[in-house]
Amino acid sequence: MKMNATYAEISECVKRQFGFVPKNCWIAHVKELNGLRVARSRTNTRVRPVLCPLDKREPIERCMRRLGVI
């Protein structure tokens, strides 16, 4: 069962486990890469202006898995 962890919870997990605070746009990008929905408030859903750096994706994904998001 997937739970809806907040961006703040994901961010806190990443900070505690990996020592950096991810930007919300990085979390959104990782969610999108894992097949989760794109925010309806985005003006253009085909263009993501800020991508998550490659070296930050795995830590964010690990916390998202730990929190049951993916």
N, C-alpha and C positions, 0 to 999 in steps of 0.2 A: 504494500500500500504506500503510495507516494504522499508525503505531507507537504504542505505549502510553507516552507521556511521563508522568512522574510529576507530581503537583501541585507538587512542589518545583522541577522543571525549568520548568514553565510559569510559576511565580511568579518564578523567577530571570530568565527571559526578559523578563517584563513589567517587572521592576525595572530591568534593564539598558537596555531600549529606551524605557520610558515614565516611569521615575522614581517609581513607586509599587509597593508590595507588595500584591497582591490577597489578599483573604481566601479561604480554601479554599472557603467556601460560595458565594462569587462564581464561582469556577471551576466548581464543581458546577452552579450555575444556568446558566452559559453552555454547559456541556456538554449539559445537558438541553434548552436552547433549540435546540441544533443536532442534536437527535435521538439523542444518546448515552444510554446506559442510566442509570437512576436507581439510586442505592445501595440495596441490599436491606436495609441496616441502619436505614434511615429508618423511623420509627414510622408516619408517615402520608405516603404518596407523593403524595397530592393537595395537600398544603399545604407550601409552602416558606416558613419563617419569615423568612429573610433573603434578599432579592432582590439581585442585582447592580445597582448604580446604572447608569443609562443611559449616563453618560459613561465608565464603566469597561469596558463590554461590548466595544466595538470593539478596544481595545488587547489585551484578553485573547484575543479571537477571532483577531487578527492573529498573536499568538504561538502559539496553538494550530494555526493553519494552517502557520506556519513549522516547527513541530515535527512536523507530519504527523498531528495528532490529528483535525482536521476537514478 
